[in-house]
Every structure is written in structure tokens, then in C-alpha cells.
Amino acid sequence: MITHSVIFAPLGQATRSEQVVDRLSNAIVTGLLEANEQLPNEAELAKLMGVSHITIREALNTLRNKNLIHTVRGRNGGSFVCEVPKDKLRAEHPLRDISSAFLADLGEMHAAILSHSTKLASERSTRSDLDKLAEFIEVFAQAQTPETRAQADMRCLLTIAANAQSARLANMELAIQAEWASLVAMIYTHALHAQVLQHYRDLQAAFNAHDSVLAADIANRMLQTLTDALIASKFSYDQNQ
């Protein structure tokens, strides 16, 4: 799967176990690695991510201590993603300690990453890449809850970044999703879902036409729609305190 190739991509020689923890934690928090999904074994992870077995073992121990993964021993054992309770993810309201200015800045940063990824993806995507993205957009279209809408949305965004064929852009998208996903999951109403879905439909048409300028513009507008909704939610939260 294309998103997994980004999650488990090599980190480079200077990596430490903290970087492995961050990469996998981000993927778990945003739902890219789903509850009960089995991780590659230690040897495979070490090879995929370009680090030592010791580094992987340290990282997995940290993830276990954080209750993000659990390990099953025996013939059919391995490390599996935990079902992370909502109360653990939302122990503190995400909007309580952040400002509207922070949300605007986060949205601008995300838009910068996505618009450039979209431009490159429109130039570099194969027919197979576009078909896979179309499948993920249909999953997003069928999502019924805010959490599943956010999860499907994040998978679409990461797929676009992966289709840009830039490891750095894909990793930047994955990193920003750690902050972004938990926020948009709170606001994914039916109306917002319909708006974003239309943006994705328009984006598909731009990709199919290989119109990189239009695709980047649509990506910007989609992120602006979500950023505006977050800021409106923050304003409403502050008014009710």
C-alpha cells in the first residue's frame, strides 16, 4: 500500500529511535495504521527504515509503554496497533490551548505542502496512482462519522503526497497530520464533509486532465475550507467558556 511505503520509508543514517517513534506514532494517531493492524517484524522494520535492530527494538518498547502497540507472543504473534481510547486522545480539548493564529498558520503550512505535492502529483501520477486515489476518495465519500471522515481524508492527502514522488514532501505531510487530523476530526460535520468531497471530485478532474495549476489551486481552496472551519470552531469554543 502506498501510504505504508511512506510510513516505513528509510529515515537516514542519522536517525534515532525517537524518530522511529515519531513516525509510527503519527501514523497511529492519524489512523493510517489502523487498530489491530500488524506491524512488520523487527527485521523487516529495520531494513525498511534503514536503522539497526536495536533502534527498532527501543522504538517498539517506547510505543508499547505509550499503549500505542501491543505484542503477542507465539507462532502467530507480533506487534499490533492498539485501539486507542477516545478519552486518551482527547484528555484535554485540543482547542483549549491553541489560538486562532496558530490554526491559521497550521493551515497555511499544510496548504503549502499539499499544493506543491498536488502540482507534482498531477505531473507524475500514473494511471494506477490515480485509480488508487479514486478508491480512497470513494472511501472518504462513504465515511459516516467525523473520525472515519478525518481518517479517510488523511489517507487521501498522504496518497497525493506520495504520488508527488518526493520522500521529503510525503514525510512532511505525514508529520503535519499528527497535529491536523485530531483537530479536523472534531469538526467533520455532514456539511463540511460534502464541501471537502466536492473539492476532491474537482481535484480528480484536474489530475485526469494533468492540469497542475488548477490542481494546486483546488488543493489550496480545500485546505482553506478546513482551516476556516477550524477557526470558526475555535471561536465557538471560546464563546462558550
C-alpha positions in Angstrom: 0.0 0.0 0.0 1.3 3.4 -1.0 0.8 5.1 2.4 2.6 2.3 4.1 5.6 2.8 1.8 5.8 6.4 3.1 5.3 5.4 6.8 8.1 2.7 6.7 10.4 4.6 4.3 14.1 4.9 5.3 14.9 7.6 7.8 18.6 8.0 7.0 21.8 7.2 8.8 21.5 9.9 11.4 18.2 8.6 12.8 17.5 7.7 16.4 14.8 5.6 18.0 12.8 8.9 18.8 12.4 9.5 15.1 11.0 6.0 14.5 8.7 6.6 17.5 7.5 9.9 16.0 7.0 8.4 12.5 4.9 5.4 13.8 3.1 7.4 16.5 2.0 9.9 13.8 0.7 7.1 11.6 -1.2 5.5 14.5 -2.7 8.8 15.8 -3.9 9.8 12.4 -5.3 6.3 11.7 -3.0 5.5 8.8 -2.0 2.4 10.8 -5.3 1.0 11.9 -6.3 -0.6 15.2 -5.3 -4.3 15.3 -3.1 -3.9 12.2 0.1 -5.9 12.5 3.4 -4.1 12.0 6.2 -5.7 10.0 8.6 -7.7 12.3 11.7 -6.1 13.8 14.0 -7.3 11.0 11.7 -6.0 8.3 11.2 -2.7 10.0 15.0 -2.3 10.4 15.5 -3.0 6.7 12.6 -0.8 5.6 13.5 2.2 7.7 17.3 1.9 7.3 18.1 1.6 11.0 19.6 -1.0 13.3 17.6 -3.8 15.1 18.5 -2.2 18.4 16.9 1.2 17.3 13.7 -0.6 16.2 13.5 -2.6 19.5 13.9 0.6 21.5 11.3 2.4 19.5 8.8 -0.5 19.8 9.4 -0.6 23.6 8.5 3.1 23.7 5.4 2.6 21.7 4.3 -0.3 24.0 4.9 1.9 27.0 2.7 4.5 25.4 0.0 1.8 24.9 0.1 2.5 21.1 1.0 -1.0 20.2 1.0 -4.4 22.0 2.9 -7.5 21.4 1.6 -11.1 21.1 4.0 -13.9 21.6 3.9 -17.3 19.8 3.7 -18.6 16.3 1.1 -16.1 15.1 2.4 -13.3 17.3 3.9 -9.9 16.5 3.4 -6.2 17.3 -0.1 -4.9 16.7 -1.6 -1.4 16.8 -3.7 -0.8 19.9 -7.3 0.5 19.9 -6.5 4.0 21.3 -9.4 5.2 23.5 -11.0 8.4 22.6 -10.7 9.7 26.1 -6.9 9.2 25.9 -6.7 11.1 22.6 -8.9 13.9 24.0 -7.8 14.0 27.6 -7.6 17.7 27.0 -9.7 19.6 24.5 -7.3 20.3 21.5 -8.7 23.8 21.0 -8.3 24.8 24.6 -4.6 25.9 24.5 -4.2 26.9 20.9 -5.1 30.2 19.2 -6.8 31.1 16.0 -3.5 32.5 14.8 -1.9 29.1 15.4 -4.7 27.4 13.4 -4.3 29.9 10.5 -0.5 29.3 10.5 -1.0 25.5 10.6 -3.5 25.7 7.7 -1.1 27.8 5.7 1.8 25.4 6.3 -0.4 22.4 5.3 -1.6 24.2 2.2 1.9 25.0 1.1 2.9 21.3 1.5 -0.2 20.0 -0.2 -0.4 22.5 -3.1 3.2 21.7 -4.1 2.6 18.0 -3.7 -0.5 18.3 -5.8 1.3 20.1 -8.5 4.0 17.4 -8.7 1.4 14.6 -8.4 -0.5 15.9 -11.4 2.6 15.7 -13.4 4.0 12.4 -12.1 1.0 10.2 -11.3 0.4 7.1 -13.3 -3.0 5.7 -14.2 -2.6 3.2 -11.4 -1.8 6.0 -8.9 -4.9 7.9 -9.9 -7.1 4.8 -9.7 -5.8 4.1 -6.2 -6.5 7.7 -5.2 -10.0 7.4 -6.6 -10.6 4.3 -4.4 -9.6 6.3 -1.3 -11.8 9.2 -2.3 -14.7 6.8 -2.5 -13.9 5.5 1.0 -14.0 9.2 2.1 -17.3 9.7 0.3 -18.9 6.8 2.2 -17.5 7.7 5.7 -20.3 8.4 8.2 -18.6 9.7 11.3 -16.3 12.6 11.9 -13.5 10.2 13.0 -13.8 8.0 9.9 -14.1 11.1 7.6 -10.9 12.5 9.1 -9.1 9.2 8.8 -10.1 8.7 5.1 -9.2 12.4 4.4 -5.7 11.9 5.8 -5.2 8.8 3.7 -6.2 10.7 0.6 -3.8 13.6 1.4 -0.9 11.3 2.1 -1.6 9.4 -1.1 -1.4 12.7 -3.1 1.9 13.5 -1.3 3.2 10.0 -2.1 2.2 10.4 -5.8 4.4 13.5 -5.9 7.3 11.0 -5.7 9.1 13.2 -3.2 10.0 11.4 0.1 10.6 14.8 1.8 7.2 16.1 0.9 5.5 12.9 1.9 7.2 12.9 5.3 6.3 16.5 5.8 2.6 15.7 5.1 2.7 12.7 7.5 4.3 14.9 10.2 1.8 17.7 9.9 -1.1 15.2 10.0 -0.2 14.4 13.6 -1.5 17.9 14.5 -4.1 18.3 11.8 -6.0 15.0 12.0 -7.2 15.2 15.6 -8.4 18.8 15.0 -10.4 18.2 11.9 -11.9 15.0 13.4 -13.8 17.3 15.8 -15.4 19.4 13.1 -16.2 17.0 10.2 -19.9 17.6 10.0 -22.1 16.4 7.2 -22.0 19.8 5.5 -18.2 20.1 5.8 -17.8 16.6 4.5 -19.9 17.4 1.4 -17.8 20.5 0.7 -14.5 18.7 1.0 -15.8 15.8 -1.1 -16.6 18.3 -3.9 -13.1 19.6 -3.7 -11.8 16.0 -4.1 -14.1 15.5 -7.1 -12.8 18.6 -8.7 -9.2 17.6 -7.9 -9.7 14.2 -9.6 -10.8 16.0 -12.7 -7.8 18.2 -12.6 -5.5 15.2 -12.1 -7.1 13.4 -15.0 -6.5 16.5 -17.2 -2.9 16.8 -16.0 -3.7 20.4 -15.1 -1.1 21.1 -12.4 -2.0 24.8 -11.9 -5.7 24.0 -11.4 -4.9 21.1 -9.1 -2.8 23.2 -6.9 -5.5 25.9 -6.7 -8.1 23.3 -5.7 -5.8 21.9 -3.0 -5.4 25.4 -1.6 -9.1 26.0 -1.6 -9.8 22.7 0.1 -7.3 23.4 2.9 -8.7 26.9 3.3 -12.2 25.4 3.7 -11.0 23.2 6.5 -8.9 26.0 8.1 -11.8 28.4 8.1 -14.0 25.7 9.8 -11.3 25.1 12.5 -11.1 28.8 13.2 -14.9 29.1 13.4 -14.9 26.1 15.8 -12.2 27.7 18.0 -14.3 31.0 18.1 -17.4 29.0 19.1 -15.4 27.1 21.8 -14.1 30.3 23.3 -17.5 31.9 23.3 -18.9 29.0 25.3 -16.2 29.0 28.1 
